[in-house]
Amino acid sequence: MLIALAIVALPAAGQPVANHYVASPLVFERYQRSGVPAESPSKPAYGLQRDDAWLERALSERERQNAQRYELMISHPELVKYNANLLPVVPRDVNVVANPSGHKLAVVDSVKPAPVEAPVQRRDIKVRNWIHSVDGSLHFTQSYISGNWYQGGENYLSLLGHFKWECNLNTNVHPKWLFNNMVQYKIGVSTSHNDSLRKYTINEDIFELSSNAGYKAVKHWYYSANLMFKTQFFQNFKSNTTDMKASFLSPGELTFGLGMTYNYKDKEGIKSVTVAISPLSYNMKICRDIERLDPTTFGIDAGRHVKHSFGSSLEGKFLWKITPNIEWLSRLYFFTDYHYVQGDWENSFSFAINRYLSTKIFVHLRYDNSHTWDSDWRYWQLKEILIFVLTYHFSTK
């Protein structure tokens, strides 16, 4: 009979049992006859008292069958169809299935379940031909001083609003065309204790529209046409008088030019430069209300509503995001009809505190030798504003 050979050492007859071997776990190794051969001639063989005659008969029959098989292969090699050493390796993508009734092994292809793919959600890509950007800010300044304050002074309240909308052609979709449009309006109102006729005064009122269109010439240069229009909406008076200083379309200014435009923006979006050079430019100055205003203060001949000038102009815009929280925006404008010169240099420095709060410094230097001479500033004019800003920005890309 068959027995399980375990790693267990049994003592010889009359010897004590080694408990630490008997207590070891039984591990099956192989089938063998009940007699365990001796490891060396000096060591006795151990025998197990089991009837294994059937095993002897089965092993003898198997040896006889193997001898007959090999005798047949040696006598008739032409009957040998296969060599076990030359059989191909079973591929990994097949299975060997046993057929006990037919005494055969069958090789069948493995059936792999088809991978289940997650449904793809299709999203229509919408091409944006125009990129919009909207900026709105509200600047508020307030000061209260009691009547007995040792240094004196007056209560003060100021409000400045700024709105800007830009609509630009997407150069990624239309790389050969340039079309930038901008509309902005600034309005500033503050209390006026020194004016006995009015409780408040307007210190900032400007509406500006500009457009720049071009077709690519080479690299960053475009053949271009530029248009700019500026005016104000509300009336403004000199302190303690009824003398008007400005009103709607008084003054007003329209400029149109033909030339070349240089447009550059780095890949990181940190710096951008736009320079429009127009050797052929037309400038029109307007004073609608010449009955209450002196048109000569705006560079227009006395008694005239409009002055036409032809010459050359240049406009440059520079944006530099110095850090994620600091931004510098500069604009330089120049026009001449070769008799008089008009120039504006605007600089705006923004210091962001968070998404909605920031501090801004605005400096505007202007030169216009068609304006009335001033004994202190001559033909130069200067405006500087330091403000704390509540800002909202919205854009589409």
NORMOVEN-V884496 format. One record per backbone hydrogen bond with DSSP energy under -1.0 kcal/mol. CO is the residue of the C=O (numbers start at 1). NH is the residue of the N-H. Records with the same first field share a line. If there is no record, write none. Layout:
# NORMOVEN-V884496
CO->NH  NH
This chain:
# NORMOVEN-V884496
5->29
6->8
12->15
17->19
18->21  22
19->23
21->24
30->5
36->46
40->43
46->36
48->50
52->56
53->57
54->58
55->59
56->60
57->61
58->62
59->63
60->64
61->65
62->66
63->67
64->68
65->69
66->70
67->71
68->72
69->73
70->74
71->75
72->76
76->79
77->80
83->86
91->94
93->110
95->108
97->106
99->104
104->99
106->97
108->95
129->170
131->168
132->396
133->166
134->394
135->164
136->392
137->162
138->390
139->160
141->158
143->156
146->149
149->152
156->143
157->191
158->141
159->189
160->139
161->187
162->137
163->185
164->135
165->183
166->133
167->181
168->131
170->174
174->177
176->216
178->214
179->169
180->212
181->167
182->210
183->165
184->208
185->163
186->206
187->161
188->203  204
189->159
190->201
199->192
201->190
204->188
206->186
207->231
208->184
209->229
210->182
211->227
212->180
213->225
214->178
215->223
218->221
220->263
221->217  218
222->261
223->215
224->259
225->213
226->257
227->211
228->255
229->209
230->253
231->207
236->245  246
238->241
243->238
246->236
247->250
249->288
250->247
252->286
253->230
254->284
255->228
256->282
257->226
258->280
259->224
260->277
261->222
262->275
264->273
266->269
270->321
271->266
272->319
273->264
274->317
275->262
276->315
277->260
278->313
280->258
281->311
282->256
283->309
284->254
285->307
286->252
288->290
294->297
295->298  300
296->299
301->304
305->287
307->285
309->283
311->281
312->336
313->278
314->334
315->276
316->332
317->274
318->330
319->272
320->322  328
325->352
326->323
327->350
328->320
329->348
330->318
331->346
332->316
333->344
334->314
335->342
336->312
340->337
341->369
342->335
343->367
344->333
345->365
346->331
347->363
348->329
349->361
350->327
351->359
356->391
357->353  354
358->389
359->351
360->387
361->349
362->385
363->347
364->383
365->345
366->381
367->343
368->371
374->378
377->380
379->368
381->366
383->364
385->362
387->360
389->358
390->138
392->136
394->134
